[in-house]
Amino acid sequence: MSSVEKYLQLGYRGIVIMSTDYKERVNGYKVEHIWHNAACYDNKTGQPLKLEVYWKIRYDHLQVRISHRLLRKSAISQEEYEKLLHEFGVLDGPLFHQRKCLRYYEQEKIRKEMERLTPICPMCGNPMQMKHQESDALPFWECGGYRNSRCTGRLQISTEERMRWDRLWIALRQDRP
């Protein structure tokens, strides 16, 4: 998820990033520290604002954790916002929303392909889930109903099937930070 989408989730629009400081640290996990000076509108009040925001993005295995802290928030005039808009440009304009929509449809196609490739348990008919053996970390299919119905259905995964799944998984996560 891009920082623009995070600003939209926080209730801002018309996002103008004036400056960015970036620091990366790898200490077991990759951690990105980002400081933004931004101008935007508050969706609730419609007031133009100037913000200073700190973002921390931590990459743990397959998980991404994003946190933020609002360091400074001050109201600005409409004229000052328009001056900044002309100088730096808006990030969440029509092109951003068009790309976001296109990305959503591409991800939906990938999810449907992954669903199509997921086998059905031969014992109970539930969709199976990919798991990894504890001993050698090799993937296999396990019945998705294992926890509820205690079905013990398992299937092996071919190398070709695993490579196809990996490509789809990477494509699905490509647009995330």
N, C-alpha and C positions, 0 to 999 in steps of 0.2 A: 504494500500500500504506500502510495506516495505521500509526501508531507502535505501536498495540496489537499488530498482526501482527508488527512487528519485535521487540517484547519477547518474543512467543511463540516466534519463531525463535531468539532468543538463549537460550531455555531457562527462561523465567520464566512464571509464571501467577498469577492472582489480582491483577492489576495495579491499583494504586491510585495515581493521579496526584494529588499534594498541591499542587504549584505548578508553573507553567510560565512561563518567560521567553522572549520571542520577539523576534528582530531580523531584519529583511529588508534585503538589499542588492541593488541592481541595478547591475551594472557590466558591461554586455555580456550577461551571463547573470544570471538571477534566482537568488539564493542565500538560503536561509533558515537561520537559526541558532536552535536551540531547546534550552533547558535544562530538564530535568525533575527534580523531586524526587519520587521514587516509592517505594512499598512493594510488595512482591510475595513470592511463594514461589519458591525455586530448585527447579526440577523434579528435579534430581539428588539433592539432600539433603533436600528438604522443609522447609528452614529458612526462616522469614520473614526478609526482608532490607529494608533501607532503601538506596535507590540515588540517586545523583546522576549523571545521564547528559546528555551533550552530543550533539545530533544536528545534522548538516549536510546539507541537502538542496539539491542543485544541479540546475537545470533547463537542459540543453543541448539545443537544437533539440527533437527528439522524445524525447530520453533524459532519464531522471531518475536521478541518482546520490545514494544515501543512505549516509552514513557516520556512525559513532557513536564516542564515547569514554566509557568508564566512568570518571567522575571520583572517585567515592567509593562504597564498598560496605561496609555493616556489618550484622551480625546484630542482630535485635531479638527481643523476646519475642513469644509468641503473643498475649498480652493487648494489647500495644502495637499489633500488626498489626490486631487486631479493633477496637480503638478507632479507628484510622485508616480502616479499612474502613467503619465506621458513620458516620464524619464526612464522608468524601469519596466513597464508593461504589466498586464494582469495575467496571472497564471491559470485562473479557473474560468477562462472565457469559453466560447462555443466550441473551439477546437479541442479543448481539454475534455469537455463533456461528450463530444463525438467519439474521441479515442477511448474514453471510459466505457461507453456503450459498446463499441466494437470489441474491446477487451473482454467485457462480460459475455458477449455471444461466443467468442473464441473459447473462453474457459468452459462455457456450457457444452460446447461441442466436445471438448476434451473429456469432461465429466461423463458425458453420454457414452463416449468410446470406452472409457474405463469401466463403466457399468456393463457395457456389452461384452467386454473381455473377462469380466468376473464370472467364474464358473458357479454353477448351482450344485449344492451338496447332493451326491448320489443317494445318501441315506435318508435325508429328511426334506429336501427341496428348498432349504434356505440359501440365500446368497452366501458365498464363502468370503473369507477375509485373508489377506496376505499376512503371514506371521513369519518370524525368523527363529530357527532352532537355536537354543541356548548354547549347545556344544560347538557348532561351527558357523553360526550366523547365516546358514543357507536358508533361503526363503521357501515356504510351502504354503498351500492353501488349507485353511482350517474352517470348519463350519461356523458361520456367523451365529448360529443358534446354540453354540456350545455352552454359554453361561446360563441360558434359560432352560433349554431342553436336555442339556448334557450330551448332545449328539457328538460323536467322536469322528465324524467324517473328515478325511484328510486326502489331499491330492498333491502330487509333486508338481513343481513349476519347471518347465523347460527353460533352457538358457535363452532361446529366442523370445519366449513369452516374457521373461524377466527383463530383457533388453527393451522390449516394446513398452512395458510398464514404466521402466525408468525414464524413457524418453517422454512419455505422457506426463509423468509426475514432475519432471523438470519443466516442461512447457506450462503446466498448470501453475507452478510456483514462480515462474519467470518474472511476473509483474510485481512480485512482492519485494520489499527492501532486503 
